[in-house]
Amino acid sequence: MTTQTTTETQAPATPKAPKALSYATLGGAVLSFASTFLAWTWTAEFPGNLTVDGYPGGLQLLTLTGALLTAVLVLGGLGIPGLRWATPGGKYASVRLMALATFATTWFTVIAIAVELGGLVNLEPGAWLAAVATALTVALSFALPREAEPTGTSGWATFAAFFKAPAPAAAKELPGWAEILLIAVAFGIGLLAFTYGIGTEGAEDFLGFLLLIGFGVAALNKSGLSRRLTGLTVKHKNVTVTAAFVSAFAFPFTQTSDAYTSVGTNILIFATVALGLNIVVGLAGLLDLGYVAFLGVGAYTAALVSGSPNSPFDVHVPFWAAVLLGALASLIFGVIIGAPTLRLHGDYLAIVTLGFGEIFRIGMQNLDGTSGPDITNGPNGIPNIPDLEMFGFNFGESHTVLGVELGRFSNYYLLMLLVTIVVVLVFRRSDQSRIGRAWVAIREDETAARAMGINAFRLKLLAFALGATLAGLAGTVQAHVTYTVTPAQYKFVESMPPNSAFLLAAVILGGMGTVSGPLIGAALLYLIPAKLQFMADYQLLLFGIALVLLMRFRPEGLVADRRKQLEFKETGQLDTPKGDIGLSKAGV
């Protein structure tokens, strides 16, 4: 009897059940993948034409992608050579999230088909198979063993931990060429995802895309892969910056229509202005609620001197001169407004800058020849701004580059990309300089910074002026892109960005003090309202709910530097690798 007990005690437990569940989950993912090759509905009235057998289309492509990624994560958890590298943070948690992503996208599609076409009778066998297969995959994934969570945490903390990235396991260091290749592949996938999202034709396609991206990013974060890739971008900073801008440069060459490059151009304008505001808010800690006025100063200056027949000045200067004049005018306005107001702090400064933004808009509206001098044509603005022409290259005409015909908005997209590069370089150099460190010191504790001998007023005025200059630079391009400059474009809150409220939200949402944060925040805040126009009446409500959730679960923003993570999280909860100060230092 004693011998038997000893033998049973020493016998190792065999993990047959988890492995069997993993294979069953893999089978559910394969079944979900196969369902996308069957018709989901009988009529082509639903967007994406889901009526074809053997050829996925529309939202079926999202289910296919989610099922494929679920299978990859399951195989990585099973220890398949090569794929195990993609799941350094754990075997099962990322599988659950990716299965949820596929389930959410698929069931959203099935429900949308039934609602829009008038009942479940419009579903073909492929849709039923997809619904059952994705539900089965989710159920099996949640039956997998759970990684140990800290005891004594609240319900909110437990829920947040479900999405939190674990510490990645140590992995064998890859050769340098392999790491660079992984960075290039990551940015290539990012370009592909952005191209698909911006090219979605209906609101249904875009909502399904958002569901897959939201849960998918959480799954990759939970797997530890995102932290591992972040470490590579920090290690290869110059390669990362190059890959980012090469991907952005390639975007117009992936488009067959100029309609979507127009969205990309406006996103770059919005993102560039948000980066300028990031200097004021993210580095210096100055809450500016009227920042969009500096964009308007640059736009109006360019409109007045670029040869518009509606301009009261018979002046047509070259574009480089218009850029310098717009940036200089914004700089002067920044100094004029900043000098008397930057001695205020906190809410008082916010109220004064909000007042300045409204004063600018009302002032431009009253310079109509009746309430004031005839300079801006009042509420009608300055229309008919001619297209740019530099070195014989007319931005309003189509041109063939590398065998691809680029339309008007593609030309302006590439020009705006160059402006963005300039703004990013200015931001990075400022952040890493002695002045940048002084701005951060003022942001964290102005009294302590003054005690250390920092001239807080002069440095705050410098940040205000530099941010205004960058906004004016973007405004000169915006004037030519939109053909018309009107006061209504520069309200505090408008239906579409850029405006002061959305600019500030882009900085906070993306991550203050980083480079990639405002770029991502601006892209999301511009693209979502543009694609979901049927939600225009509820836009601000949904926007407010999103901000509340963000402040609760990720107050440091989507992309946070290490300073913000140290401010909002315990040391053991940091998402960035040890010793890293985030993606901002990688320049991504």
C-alpha positions as CSV (number, residue, x, y, z in Angstrom):
1,M,0.0,0.0,0.0
2,T,2.8,2.3,0.9
3,T,4.7,1.5,-2.3
4,Q,1.6,2.3,-4.4
5,T,1.1,5.7,-2.8
6,T,4.7,6.6,-3.4
7,T,4.5,5.7,-7.0
8,E,1.3,7.7,-7.5
9,T,2.9,10.7,-5.8
10,Q,6.0,10.6,-8.0
11,A,4.1,10.1,-11.3
12,P,4.2,13.4,-13.3
13,A,0.8,14.8,-14.3
14,T,0.3,14.5,-18.1
15,P,-1.2,17.7,-19.7
16,K,-3.4,15.6,-22.0
17,A,-6.6,17.7,-21.4
18,P,-5.1,21.1,-22.3
19,K,-3.4,19.7,-25.4
20,A,-6.7,18.0,-26.5
21,L,-8.5,21.2,-25.9
22,S,-5.9,23.1,-27.9
23,Y,-6.3,20.7,-30.9
24,A,-10.1,21.0,-30.6
25,T,-9.8,24.8,-30.6
26,L,-7.5,24.5,-33.6
27,G,-10.2,22.4,-35.3
28,G,-12.8,25.1,-34.6
29,A,-10.5,27.8,-36.1
30,V,-10.0,25.6,-39.2
31,L,-13.8,25.1,-39.6
32,S,-14.3,28.9,-39.2
33,F,-11.7,29.4,-41.9
34,A,-13.4,26.9,-44.2
35,S,-16.8,28.6,-43.8
36,T,-15.6,31.7,-45.5
37,F,-15.3,29.8,-48.8
38,L,-19.1,29.2,-48.7
39,A,-21.9,31.7,-49.6
40,W,-23.3,33.5,-46.6
41,T,-26.3,35.0,-48.3
42,W,-28.1,34.6,-51.6
43,T,-28.4,38.3,-52.7
44,A,-25.7,40.8,-53.5
45,E,-27.6,43.6,-51.8
46,F,-25.5,43.2,-48.7
47,P,-22.1,45.0,-49.0
48,G,-19.2,42.8,-50.1
49,N,-21.0,40.3,-52.2
50,L,-21.1,37.3,-49.9
51,T,-22.9,35.1,-52.4
52,V,-20.0,33.4,-54.1
53,D,-18.8,29.8,-53.2
54,G,-15.1,29.3,-53.2
55,Y,-14.1,33.0,-53.1
56,P,-14.3,35.0,-49.8
57,G,-15.3,38.6,-50.0
58,G,-16.3,41.6,-47.8
59,L,-16.6,40.7,-44.2
60,Q,-15.8,37.1,-44.9
61,L,-12.2,38.2,-45.3
62,L,-12.2,39.4,-41.7
63,T,-13.5,36.1,-40.4
64,L,-10.8,34.3,-42.5
65,T,-8.1,36.5,-41.1
66,G,-9.3,36.1,-37.5
67,A,-9.5,32.3,-37.9
68,L,-6.1,32.1,-39.4
69,L,-4.5,34.2,-36.6
70,T,-6.3,32.1,-34.0
71,A,-4.9,28.9,-35.5
72,V,-1.4,30.5,-35.5
73,L,-1.7,31.4,-31.8
74,V,-2.9,27.9,-31.0
75,L,0.0,26.3,-32.8
76,G,2.4,28.7,-31.1
77,G,1.0,27.6,-27.7
78,L,1.5,24.0,-28.7
79,G,5.2,24.7,-29.2
80,I,5.4,24.4,-33.0
81,P,8.9,25.5,-34.0
82,G,9.0,29.1,-35.3
83,L,5.5,29.9,-34.1
84,R,6.3,29.7,-30.4
85,W,8.3,32.9,-30.9
86,A,5.0,34.7,-31.5
87,T,3.5,33.8,-28.1
88,P,6.1,34.7,-25.5
89,G,3.6,35.9,-23.0
90,G,1.6,32.7,-22.6
91,K,-0.1,29.9,-24.4
92,Y,-3.9,30.5,-24.0
93,A,-4.9,34.1,-23.1
94,S,-4.1,35.5,-26.6
95,V,-6.0,32.5,-28.2
96,R,-9.2,33.5,-26.2
97,L,-9.0,37.1,-27.3
98,M,-8.4,36.2,-31.0
99,A,-11.2,33.7,-30.9
100,L,-13.4,36.5,-29.5
101,A,-12.3,38.8,-32.3
102,T,-13.4,36.2,-34.9
103,F,-16.6,35.5,-33.1
104,A,-17.5,39.2,-32.8
105,T,-16.8,40.0,-36.4
106,T,-18.7,36.9,-37.7
107,W,-21.8,37.3,-35.5
108,F,-21.9,41.0,-36.3
109,T,-22.0,40.0,-40.0
110,V,-24.7,37.4,-39.5
111,I,-26.9,39.7,-37.5
112,A,-26.4,42.6,-40.0
113,I,-27.4,40.3,-42.9
114,A,-30.6,39.2,-41.0
115,V,-31.5,42.8,-40.0
116,E,-30.8,44.5,-43.3
117,L,-32.2,41.8,-45.6
118,G,-35.3,41.1,-43.5
119,G,-34.7,37.9,-41.5
120,L,-32.7,34.8,-40.9
121,V,-34.1,33.2,-44.0
122,N,-31.5,35.3,-46.0
123,L,-28.7,33.3,-44.4
124,E,-27.0,30.6,-46.5
125,P,-25.4,27.5,-45.0
126,G,-22.0,29.1,-45.0
127,A,-23.2,31.8,-42.6
128,W,-24.7,29.2,-40.2
129,L,-21.5,27.2,-40.3
130,A,-19.4,30.3,-39.6
131,A,-21.7,31.3,-36.6
132,V,-21.5,27.8,-35.1
133,A,-17.8,27.3,-35.7
134,T,-16.8,30.7,-34.2
135,A,-19.0,30.1,-31.2
136,L,-17.5,26.7,-30.7
137,T,-14.0,28.0,-31.0
138,V,-14.7,30.7,-28.3
139,A,-16.2,28.1,-26.0
140,L,-13.3,25.7,-26.4
141,S,-10.7,28.6,-25.9
142,F,-12.3,29.6,-22.6
143,A,-12.1,26.0,-21.5
144,L,-8.3,26.1,-21.8
145,P,-6.4,26.6,-18.5
146,R,-6.1,30.2,-17.3
147,E,-2.9,31.8,-16.4
148,A,-2.6,32.7,-12.7
149,E,-3.9,36.2,-11.9
150,P,-2.9,38.1,-8.8
151,T,-5.1,37.5,-5.8
152,G,-7.0,40.2,-3.9
153,T,-7.7,42.3,-7.0
154,S,-10.9,44.1,-7.7
155,G,-13.4,43.1,-10.4
156,W,-12.2,46.1,-12.5
157,A,-8.6,45.1,-12.1
158,T,-9.4,41.5,-13.1
159,F,-11.2,42.6,-16.2
160,A,-8.3,44.9,-17.1
161,A,-5.9,42.1,-16.5
162,F,-7.7,40.1,-19.2
163,F,-6.3,42.5,-21.8
164,K,-3.0,43.3,-20.1
165,A,0.2,42.2,-21.7
166,P,2.2,39.8,-19.7
167,A,6.0,39.9,-19.4
168,P,7.4,38.0,-22.5
169,A,9.5,35.0,-21.9
170,A,13.1,35.2,-22.8
171,A,13.8,34.2,-26.4
172,K,16.9,33.4,-28.3
173,E,18.3,36.5,-29.9
174,L,17.6,36.6,-33.6
175,P,20.2,37.7,-36.2
176,G,20.3,41.4,-37.1
177,W,18.9,40.8,-40.6
178,A,16.0,38.8,-39.2
179,E,15.1,41.5,-36.7
180,I,15.1,44.1,-39.5
181,L,13.0,41.9,-41.7
182,L,10.5,41.5,-38.8
183,I,10.2,45.2,-38.5
184,A,9.6,45.6,-42.2
185,V,7.0,42.9,-42.2
186,A,5.2,44.5,-39.2
187,F,5.0,47.8,-41.0
188,G,3.9,46.1,-44.2
189,I,1.1,44.4,-42.3
190,G,0.2,47.7,-40.7
191,L,0.0,49.3,-44.2
192,L,-2.2,46.5,-45.4
193,A,-4.6,46.9,-42.5
194,F,-4.8,50.6,-42.9
195,T,-5.4,50.3,-46.6
196,Y,-8.2,47.8,-46.1
197,G,-9.8,49.9,-43.4
198,I,-9.7,53.1,-45.4
199,G,-11.0,51.3,-48.5
200,T,-14.1,49.7,-46.8
201,E,-17.1,50.7,-48.8
202,G,-19.9,50.3,-46.3
203,A,-20.4,51.1,-42.6
204,E,-20.9,47.3,-42.0
205,D,-17.5,46.5,-43.4
206,F,-15.8,49.2,-41.3
207,L,-17.5,48.2,-38.1
208,G,-16.5,44.6,-38.6
209,F,-13.0,45.8,-39.3
210,L,-13.0,47.8,-36.0
211,L,-14.1,44.7,-34.1
212,L,-11.4,42.5,-35.5
213,I,-8.7,45.2,-35.0
214,G,-9.8,46.0,-31.5
215,F,-9.8,42.4,-30.2
216,G,-6.9,41.4,-32.5
217,V,-4.6,44.1,-31.1
218,A,-5.5,43.1,-27.6
219,A,-4.7,39.5,-28.5
220,L,-1.3,40.3,-29.8
221,N,-0.7,42.5,-26.8
222,K,-1.7,39.6,-24.5
223,S,0.5,37.2,-26.4
224,G,3.6,39.4,-25.6
225,L,4.4,39.8,-29.3
226,S,3.7,43.5,-29.3
227,R,6.2,44.0,-26.5
228,R,8.8,41.9,-28.3
229,L,8.3,43.9,-31.5
230,T,8.6,47.2,-29.4
231,G,11.9,46.0,-28.2
232,L,13.1,45.4,-31.7
233,T,12.0,48.9,-32.8
234,V,13.8,50.5,-29.9
235,K,17.0,48.5,-30.8
236,H,16.8,49.5,-34.5
237,K,15.5,53.1,-34.3
238,N,16.7,54.3,-37.7
239,V,15.3,51.2,-39.4
240,T,12.0,51.7,-37.7
241,V,11.7,55.3,-38.8
242,T,12.7,54.4,-42.3
243,A,10.2,51.6,-42.4
244,A,7.4,53.8,-41.1
245,F,7.8,56.4,-43.7
246,V,8.4,54.0,-46.6
247,S,5.1,52.3,-45.6
248,A,3.4,55.7,-45.6
249,F,4.9,56.7,-48.9
250,A,3.7,53.4,-50.5
251,F,0.0,54.1,-49.5
252,P,-1.1,56.1,-52.6
253,F,0.5,53.5,-54.8
254,T,-1.9,50.9,-53.4
255,Q,-5.0,52.9,-54.2
256,T,-7.0,52.6,-57.5
257,S,-9.0,55.7,-56.7
258,D,-8.2,59.2,-55.5
259,A,-11.2,59.1,-53.1
260,Y,-9.4,57.3,-50.3
261,T,-6.1,59.2,-50.7
262,S,-8.2,62.3,-49.9
263,V,-9.0,60.8,-46.5
264,G,-5.3,59.9,-46.1
265,T,-4.3,63.5,-46.9
266,N,-6.7,65.0,-44.3
267,I,-5.5,62.4,-41.7
268,L,-1.9,63.6,-42.3
269,I,-3.0,67.3,-41.9
270,F,-4.9,66.4,-38.7
271,A,-2.0,64.3,-37.4
272,T,0.6,67.0,-38.1
273,V,-1.3,69.6,-36.2
274,A,-1.8,67.1,-33.4
275,L,2.0,66.6,-33.2
276,G,2.4,70.4,-32.9
277,L,-0.1,70.5,-30.1
278,N,1.8,67.6,-28.5
279,I,4.7,69.9,-27.9
280,V,2.4,72.3,-26.0
281,V,0.4,69.8,-24.1
282,G,2.5,66.6,-24.1
283,L,5.9,68.1,-23.4
284,A,5.3,71.5,-21.7
285,G,2.0,70.5,-20.0
286,L,0.1,73.6,-21.2
287,L,-3.6,73.0,-21.8
288,D,-4.4,74.9,-25.0
289,L,-8.1,74.7,-26.0
290,G,-7.8,77.1,-28.9
291,Y,-5.0,75.6,-30.8
292,V,-6.9,75.1,-34.1
293,A,-6.8,78.9,-34.5
294,F,-3.1,78.7,-35.4
295,L,-4.0,76.3,-38.1
296,G,-6.5,78.9,-39.4
297,V,-3.8,81.7,-39.2
298,G,-1.6,79.7,-41.5
299,A,-4.4,78.7,-43.9
300,Y,-5.8,82.3,-44.2
301,T,-2.3,83.7,-44.8
302,A,-1.7,81.2,-47.6
303,A,-5.1,81.9,-49.1
304,L,-4.4,85.7,-49.1
305,V,-1.1,85.5,-50.9
306,S,-1.6,82.4,-53.2
307,G,-3.3,84.2,-56.1
308,S,-7.0,83.5,-55.2
309,P,-9.2,85.9,-57.3
310,N,-11.3,86.4,-54.1
311,S,-8.4,87.7,-52.1
312,P,-8.4,91.5,-51.6
313,F,-4.6,91.4,-52.2
314,D,-3.4,91.0,-55.7
315,V,-0.5,88.8,-54.7
316,H,0.7,85.4,-55.9
317,V,3.9,84.3,-54.2
318,P,5.6,80.9,-54.7
319,F,4.5,78.1,-52.3
320,W,7.8,78.2,-50.3
321,A,7.1,81.9,-49.6
322,A,3.5,81.1,-48.6
323,V,4.7,78.4,-46.2
324,L,7.2,80.8,-44.6
325,L,4.6,83.6,-44.4
326,G,2.0,81.2,-42.9
327,A,4.4,79.8,-40.4
328,L,5.7,83.3,-39.5
329,A,2.2,84.7,-39.0
330,S,1.3,81.8,-36.7
331,L,4.5,82.3,-34.8
332,I,3.7,86.0,-34.3
333,F,0.2,85.2,-33.2
334,G,1.5,82.5,-30.8
335,V,3.9,85.0,-29.2
336,I,1.2,87.8,-29.0
337,I,-1.3,85.4,-27.4
338,G,1.2,83.5,-25.2
339,A,3.1,86.5,-23.7
340,P,0.2,87.8,-21.6
341,T,-1.5,84.5,-20.9
342,L,1.2,82.0,-20.1
343,R,1.6,83.5,-16.6
344,L,-1.7,81.8,-15.9
345,H,-2.0,78.2,-14.8
346,G,-4.3,75.2,-15.2
347,D,-8.0,76.0,-15.8
348,Y,-7.4,79.7,-16.2
349,L,-4.9,79.1,-19.1
350,A,-7.4,76.7,-20.7
351,I,-10.2,79.2,-20.5
352,V,-8.1,82.0,-22.0
353,T,-6.8,79.9,-24.9
354,L,-10.4,78.7,-25.6
355,G,-11.4,82.4,-25.7
356,F,-8.6,83.1,-28.2
357,G,-9.8,80.4,-30.5
358,E,-13.3,81.8,-30.6
359,I,-12.0,85.4,-31.0
360,F,-10.0,84.3,-34.0
361,R,-13.0,82.6,-35.6
362,I,-15.3,85.6,-34.9
363,G,-12.7,88.0,-36.1
364,M,-12.3,86.3,-39.4
365,Q,-16.0,86.2,-39.8
366,N,-16.3,90.0,-39.1
367,L,-13.6,91.1,-41.5
368,D,-16.2,91.3,-44.3
369,G,-16.2,95.0,-45.2
370,T,-19.2,95.7,-43.1
371,S,-18.3,94.9,-39.5
372,G,-14.6,95.5,-40.2
373,P,-12.1,95.9,-43.1
374,D,-12.7,93.7,-46.2
375,I,-10.0,91.2,-45.8
376,T,-11.4,87.7,-45.4
377,N,-14.9,88.0,-47.1
378,G,-16.5,87.2,-43.7
379,P,-18.4,83.9,-43.4
380,N,-18.0,83.2,-47.1
381,G,-14.3,82.9,-46.6
382,I,-11.7,82.9,-49.4
383,P,-12.6,80.4,-52.2
384,N,-11.0,79.4,-55.5
385,I,-7.5,79.0,-54.0
386,P,-5.4,77.7,-56.9
387,D,-3.6,74.4,-56.8
388,L,0.1,74.4,-56.0
389,E,2.7,74.4,-58.7
390,M,6.4,73.8,-57.9
391,F,9.2,73.4,-60.4
392,G,6.7,72.8,-63.2
393,F,4.8,70.1,-61.2
394,N,1.1,71.0,-60.9
395,F,-0.4,69.3,-57.8
396,G,-3.9,69.6,-59.3
397,E,-3.1,67.4,-62.3
398,S,-2.6,63.6,-62.5
399,H,0.9,62.3,-62.9
400,T,2.3,58.9,-63.6
401,V,5.0,57.9,-61.1
402,L,6.6,54.4,-61.1
403,G,3.9,53.2,-63.5
404,V,1.1,54.3,-61.2
405,E,-1.2,57.2,-62.0
406,L,-1.4,59.6,-59.0
407,G,-4.3,62.0,-58.8
408,R,-4.6,65.4,-57.1
409,F,-5.0,64.1,-53.6
410,S,-2.2,61.6,-54.0
411,N,0.1,64.5,-54.9
412,Y,-1.0,66.5,-51.8
413,Y,-0.7,63.3,-49.7
414,L,3.0,63.0,-50.6
415,L,3.6,66.7,-50.0
416,M,1.9,66.5,-46.6
417,L,4.0,63.4,-45.8
418,L,7.1,65.6,-46.3
419,V,5.6,68.2,-43.9
420,T,4.9,65.4,-41.4
421,I,8.5,64.2,-41.6
422,V,9.7,67.8,-40.9
423,V,7.3,68.1,-37.9
424,V,8.4,64.7,-36.5
425,L,12.1,65.7,-36.8
426,V,11.4,68.9,-35.0
427,F,9.4,67.1,-32.3
428,R,12.1,64.4,-31.7
429,R,15.0,66.9,-31.6
430,S,13.1,69.1,-29.2
431,D,12.1,66.2,-27.0
432,Q,15.7,64.9,-26.8
433,S,17.3,68.3,-26.2
434,R,18.0,70.2,-23.0
435,I,15.0,72.4,-23.8
436,G,12.8,69.3,-24.0
437,R,14.0,68.1,-20.7
438,A,13.2,71.5,-19.2
439,W,9.7,71.4,-20.7
440,V,9.1,68.0,-19.0
441,A,10.4,69.4,-15.7
442,I,8.0,72.3,-16.0
443,R,5.1,69.9,-16.8
444,E,5.8,67.7,-13.8
445,D,6.4,70.4,-11.2
446,E,6.8,74.0,-12.3
447,T,7.7,75.2,-8.8
448,A,10.5,72.7,-8.5
449,A,11.7,73.6,-12.0
450,R,11.9,77.3,-11.1
451,A,13.8,76.4,-7.9
452,M,16.4,74.7,-10.1
453,G,16.9,77.8,-12.1
454,I,14.7,77.1,-15.1
455,N,13.1,80.2,-16.7
456,A,9.7,78.7,-16.9
457,F,7.9,81.6,-18.6
458,R,10.5,81.9,-21.4
459,L,10.4,78.1,-22.1
460,K,6.6,77.9,-22.0
461,L,6.4,80.8,-24.5
462,L,8.9,79.0,-26.7
463,A,6.8,75.8,-26.6
464,F,3.7,77.8,-27.4
465,A,5.4,79.6,-30.3
466,L,6.9,76.4,-31.7
467,G,3.6,74.6,-31.6
468,A,1.8,77.5,-33.3
469,T,4.5,77.6,-36.1
470,L,4.0,73.9,-36.9
471,A,0.2,74.3,-37.0
472,G,0.6,77.3,-39.4
473,L,2.9,75.2,-41.6
474,A,0.2,72.5,-41.9
475,G,-2.4,75.2,-42.5
476,T,-0.7,76.5,-45.6
477,V,-1.1,73.1,-47.2
478,Q,-4.6,72.7,-46.0
479,A,-5.7,75.9,-47.7
480,H,-4.7,74.5,-51.1
481,V,-6.1,71.0,-50.5
482,T,-9.6,72.3,-49.5
483,Y,-9.7,75.1,-52.1
484,T,-11.6,77.3,-49.6
485,V,-10.9,78.7,-46.2
486,T,-13.9,79.7,-44.0
487,P,-14.3,80.6,-40.3
488,A,-16.6,77.7,-39.8
489,Q,-13.6,75.3,-40.3
490,Y,-12.1,76.5,-37.0
491,K,-14.7,76.0,-34.4
492,F,-13.9,74.5,-31.0
493,V,-16.2,71.5,-31.8
494,E,-17.1,70.6,-35.4
495,S,-18.7,67.6,-36.9
496,M,-15.4,66.6,-38.5
497,P,-11.8,67.2,-37.3
498,P,-9.5,69.0,-37.2
499,N,-10.9,71.2,-34.4
500,S,-9.5,72.1,-31.0
501,A,-11.5,69.4,-29.1
502,F,-10.6,66.6,-31.4
503,L,-6.9,67.7,-31.6
504,L,-6.6,67.6,-27.8
505,A,-8.4,64.2,-27.8
506,A,-6.0,62.9,-30.4
507,V,-3.0,63.7,-28.3
508,I,-4.6,62.2,-25.1
509,L,-6.0,59.2,-26.9
510,G,-2.7,58.4,-28.7
511,G,-0.4,59.2,-25.8
512,M,1.0,62.5,-24.7
513,G,4.7,63.1,-25.3
514,T,5.1,60.4,-27.9
515,V,5.5,60.6,-31.7
516,S,3.3,57.7,-32.8
517,G,0.6,58.3,-30.3
518,P,-0.9,61.5,-31.8
519,L,-0.5,60.0,-35.3
520,I,-2.6,56.9,-34.3
521,G,-5.1,59.0,-32.3
522,A,-5.6,61.4,-35.2
523,A,-6.0,58.6,-37.7
524,L,-8.7,56.9,-35.5
525,L,-10.6,60.2,-34.7
526,Y,-10.7,61.2,-38.4
527,L,-11.3,57.8,-40.0
528,I,-14.1,56.6,-37.6
529,P,-16.4,59.7,-38.1
530,A,-15.7,59.6,-41.9
531,K,-16.7,56.0,-42.2
532,L,-19.6,55.9,-39.7
533,Q,-21.5,58.9,-40.9
534,F,-24.8,57.3,-39.9
535,M,-23.7,57.8,-36.3
536,A,-23.2,61.5,-36.7
537,D,-26.1,62.4,-34.3
538,Y,-24.5,60.3,-31.6
539,Q,-20.8,61.0,-32.4
540,L,-20.0,63.2,-29.4
541,L,-21.8,60.7,-27.1
542,L,-19.9,57.8,-28.4
543,F,-16.7,59.8,-28.3
544,G,-17.3,60.7,-24.6
545,I,-17.9,57.1,-23.7
546,A,-14.7,56.1,-25.4
547,L,-12.7,58.7,-23.5
548,V,-14.2,57.5,-20.2
549,L,-13.3,53.9,-20.9
550,L,-9.8,55.0,-22.0
551,M,-9.2,57.0,-18.9
552,R,-10.4,54.1,-16.8
553,F,-8.3,51.3,-18.3
554,R,-5.4,53.1,-20.1
555,P,-5.0,56.6,-18.8
556,E,-1.5,56.9,-20.3
557,G,-2.9,56.5,-23.9
558,L,-2.7,53.9,-26.6
559,V,1.1,54.5,-27.0
560,A,2.7,55.6,-23.8
561,D,6.3,56.6,-22.9
562,R,7.8,55.2,-19.8
563,R,7.3,58.5,-17.9
564,K,3.5,58.2,-18.2
565,Q,3.5,54.5,-17.4
566,L,5.5,55.3,-14.2
567,E,2.9,57.9,-13.3
568,F,-0.2,55.8,-13.8
569,K,1.0,52.2,-13.1
570,E,3.0,50.2,-10.6
571,T,6.5,49.1,-11.7
572,G,5.3,45.5,-12.3
573,Q,2.5,46.7,-14.6
574,L,4.6,48.5,-17.1
575,D,3.9,47.5,-20.8
576,T,7.3,48.6,-22.2
577,P,10.5,46.5,-21.9
578,K,12.7,47.4,-19.0
579,G,14.9,50.3,-19.7
580,D,12.8,51.5,-22.6
581,I,11.0,54.8,-22.6
582,G,8.5,53.8,-25.2
583,L,7.9,54.0,-28.9
584,S,8.5,57.7,-28.8
585,K,12.2,57.2,-28.5
586,A,12.1,54.7,-31.4
587,G,10.6,57.5,-33.5
588,V,7.6,55.3,-34.5
